[in-house]
Structure formats: C-alpha cells, structure tokens
Amino acid sequence: MNTVIHPYTHRASIVITCRNSALYIERALKSAVDSILAHTGNGKDAPEAFRIVTVDDASTDDTPDRIAAFAAASPVEVVSIRHTDNLGASAGRNDGASHGRPQYLFFLDHDDEFLPHHVGLCLNALDRASQVGFVRTGVELTDPVHPDWHAAIGNTVVINLCVRIECHRFIGGFSRDPNLLTLRIEDVLYSSLLSEAFQHLRTDQPTVRHYRIPGNMFDRQYERFTQPPEAGIDVLTEAEEALSPLVFSRHEWALALTRHRVKLLSRCFRSDRPDQPA
C-alpha cells in the first residue's frame, strides 16, 4: 500500500509580528482576514486553508488581549505566539514561519495593512509560475516620498512579499544577528538573500499599505525619503552607525554562502541521465 505524503499542512501563513501594538493590531489582523476572504470567495481555496500567526514580542500593553479577542471571532484561524523577552522582528518572523508547514508565507507588520486583492494576486501568480521563488507587489505609501525612492522601498520591505516556504528555509530565514535589535534592517538583508538565490515575479500594482507611524522605520527615514537618494541624508544614530559595518560584513558572508549553495545544488540535482560510473 502506497502512503501519500502531504508536504504542507496548509496553504499559507500570514505572519504578523508585533510589540506594544494595541493601537494598530486589530487593523492589521482585519486586513489579513479580509484579503484571505476576498481570495477564498472566488472558490479557489477555503478559509480553513490559511493561518494568521501572530508573534507578540514581549508587549507590555494589552496587545495579547486584543489578539485573543479578535481570534475568538475570526473566520480565519489565528495562532498566537508570545515571546517573554524582546527578541526582535527577525526572531518573530522565523518563529511564525516555523508554525506548521505552509506552502507559502506572507509577512505583515503590526502597523501596516494588506489590501483586499493582495493574497489572491500573490497566490495566483506563484501557482502559475512554478519556476519562481517569490512574488513582490507594489506598495501604497501613506505619506509622499521622492519618486526615486519608490522602487527602493518596494524592493526592501517584506509586507509586499509572498515566498515559497522552501525558499525561506533555503536562505535560513531572517538574519539572527543580535545587532538587528538596534540596526533594524532585517527586511533589507532578507530581501537581498532572496533575490540572490531565486527568480521572482514583480508587479507595480499596489496591494499593501505602508503607514508612517511615529517611531516606525518609515517615520525614522522619512526625511531621507523626501529628498533624492543622491542627497545622501544620513538618518542613522551613532549606535546604528557603529554597528553597520559589522552587520553588512556578516551579510556579505551570508550572500557568498548562498551563491555557493546555489551553484553546488544546480550541479548536483538529479537529471534524466542515468547515473554515471564512479
């Protein structure tokens, strides 16, 4: 009797990391549910095929209670993970991605939103293109930036990504460098590794909304984004400036390792030819 092995436990996970997010978490959760239901309403998947995985990074406000209340009434399963220590966005996303075996991964920050067509557009694109590892969409910004920054922002945030779970695991997930608790560029590093290893699809159609909230990364870099890139405005603190060379040095090593693994595996995968004599 042949045993059928199912590689995935569910269709997709939407991983939402949060910390002291009481003001915004319900908006983010609702946008994820609405986008899932907009897709499942077309009959291609059932809501039960999706999971929203929230990872609370040691909040001190009532964020966990708000998540629990939302989950109790949600038509889509909401799984809650809670860190007792502040571990940062990388650890949260990696933990959320490790829950079950989803076919696809989405990432959403607690203060941003999916637009209704985001989930469906991404899944349909990847289902049609088995040769690509991820899809990236356009980003709607709540505050205007210089036109030359639009592409850079869209290529480095992760809220507009949908990635195959195998590709996420191949690059090792998000960087575990502890310095990213200070120099918060985990999105940039993750996007760089994905692009190094895998083909991808890109659409400029906005499917996510990126908010400028006091203190978030969009807000902290906003002065820089209002000027052309060649203006060279530096928004790093002294602590961030000191850590930057070390973090990027480690990232270069990760890039080199990724290139090596891609070349090695491209040679070693089984072809249609019979085994060669040793």
N, C-alpha and C positions, 0 to 999 in steps of 0.2 A: 504494500500500500504506500503510495507516494504522499509525503507530507508537504502541504502547501505552506510556504514560509512568507509571511507578510512583512516586508521591510519597514513599514510605517504603522504607527498606532493611530495617526490622524493626519488630516490633510495639511493643516498649517497651524502654527502657533504665532500669536502676536505677543511679543514680549514687551512689557511696559515697566520700565524702571522708575522708581520714584523715591523722593525723600522730602518730608515735610511739604506734601503736595495737596493739602486739604482744599486749597482754593481752585485747583485745576484738575484733579484726578478724575472726577466724575465726567467732566467734559471729554477727556481723552478716552475713557472707557466707553462712553456713549458713542463716540465717533468710530471706535473699533467695531462695536456691535452693529452700528448702522451700516458700515461698509461690508461686513460679513453678510448681513441680511439682504443688502442690495444685490450681492452676488448670488446667494442661495435662492433668492426669489426667482431667479431665472431657471431654476430646476437642475442646475449642474451639480450641486453639492447640497448636503443637508447641514443645518446649523450645528448638528452634533459632530460634524467632521472637523470642527475648529475649537481651539482653546485660546483663551486670553490668559497669559501668565504674567501676573504682577509680581514684581520683586521690590519689596519695601526695604530701603537701605537705612535701617535704624532711625525711622522717623520719631520725632518727639511730640508731634501734634496728633490729631485724630485721623490721619490718613488711613491707618489699618481699619478703623471702624467704618469709614466711608467706603472702602473697598468691599468690606464684608456686607454692608447694606446693599450695595449695588449688585454684588454677586448673588445675593439671595433672590433677587427679582429678575436676573438677567436671562434672556432666552438662549444665550451662548455661555458655555461653561467658563467660569473664571476661577483660575487656580491662584492661590496666594502663597508666596514665599516671603519670609521675613528674615532679614539679617539683624543680628543683635549688635553688630558693630558696623560702622560706616566703612564699607569696602570699595565704594566707587561704582561708576557705571559699567566698567568692563566686567567686574565680577558679577554684577547683577544680570547683565545680558547673557553671560556664559551660563549662569545657573538657570536662567529662564529657558535658554535654548536646550539645556540638558533634560528638561522635563518631558518624558516620553520620547517618541521618535517621529516627529513631524516630517512630512515631505518637504515643506517649505517653511521659512522663517521670515517674519516681519518684525521690525523694531519700531517702537513708538515711545517718544519721551513724554513724561507726565504733563508737560505744558504745551504740547502740540496736538494736532488733530489729523486723522485720516479724512479725506473727502469720500463721499459715498461710493465712487467708482474705483477707488484705489485697489482694494482686494481683488475684485473681478478682473480689472485690467492686467494686473501683475500675473495672476494665476493663468489666465488665458494665454498671455504672451509666453510664459515658460512651458506650458503644456504643448504649445505648438512648436517650440524650438528646443528639442532635446539636447542640442549641441552647446547651449549656453548655460552658464552657471548662475547668472543673476540678471535681474532687470532693475533699471533705475528710471524713475519718473521725474517730472518737473515739480518744482516747489513753489507754492504761493507764499510770499512773504508779507507779513502784516505791516511792515514799515519799508519805505522805499530805500533802495541801495543804488550805488553807481552801477550802470548797466554792465560794466566789465567784471563785476563780481558775481553776477547771476550764475554763470557756469561753474565757477569755483565752489560756490556754496552748494549747488546741486550735486556736485561730484564728491563732496566730502561729508555731508550729513548722512545718517543712515535711516532716517524715518521714511525716505523715499525708495528704500531697497526692498526687494523680495529675493531671497537667496535659497538655493537648494541646501538642505541640511548637510549633504556630503561635502559641499564646497566650504561651508562654515567650518566643518571639522577639519578639512584638509589644511586650512591655514592656521589651525589652532585656536579659532575663535578670536575674541578680542584680547589685546595685549594685557598681560598680567603685571606689567611694570608698575610697582607701587608708586612711582613718581607721578603717575597719571592722576592720583588723587589731588595733586597740585596743578600739574600741567595737563589740563583736561582736553587732550586731543585724540582720545581713543577712536573717535569716528574717522579722523583723518588717516590714522595708521591702519585701521581695519579696511577702509576703502582702498587704500594703496595696495595691500596684500591681495585683496580680491581681484583687483584689476591686473595685477601682475600674473596671476595664475589662470584666470578664466575669461573666456569670451562672455560678452554681455550684450543685452539689448538696451536701448535708450530711447525714451520719448520725452519731449519737452512739455507734454501736456501735464499741467499741474494736477496732482492727485493727493497732495498733502498740504497742510497749512502750518507754517513755521512762525511761531509767535515770538515777538520781542517782549520778554518779561524781565522786570528789574532783577539784575544779578545773573541771568542765564547767559549762555555763551554768545547768543545773538546780540544781547544787550551789551555785553562787555566788549565786543568787537565792533559795535555799531559805528563809532567814529571812523574807524578804518574803512568800513564798508561804504561810507558816504563819499569817499574820495577814490580816485582811480588807483589801481594797485601800484602803479609806479610812484605814487606819493610816498610810499614806504612808511606809513604811520605805524609806530610800534605800540601795541596795547598790552604787552606782557608786563607783569610785575617783576620786581627784582628776583624774587624766588623762582618764578617761571623761567625767566631769562637764564638763570644759573643752571636749571635742570634741562633746558632744551638740548644742549649738545649731547648729553648722556642719553636722553630718550631717543633722539634721532640716530645716534650711533648704534644703539641696540636694535632699532628698527631696520637699519641697513643690513645688519646681520640676519634678521628675520627675512628680509627680502632676498638676500643671497641664498639662504637655505631653501626658500620657496622655489626660486629659479632652479636650483639643483634638483629638488624633488620632482618638479615638472619634467625636466629633461630626462631624468632617470626613468620615471614611470612611462614616459612616452616611448622609450626604447623597450621596456620590459613587458608591456601589456601583450597578452596573447593575440596572435594574428591567426588568419585562416591557414597559414602554412603549417605543415607537420613539424613536430619537434626536431631540432637539428641534432646530429650526433655530437657528443661531447668530444 
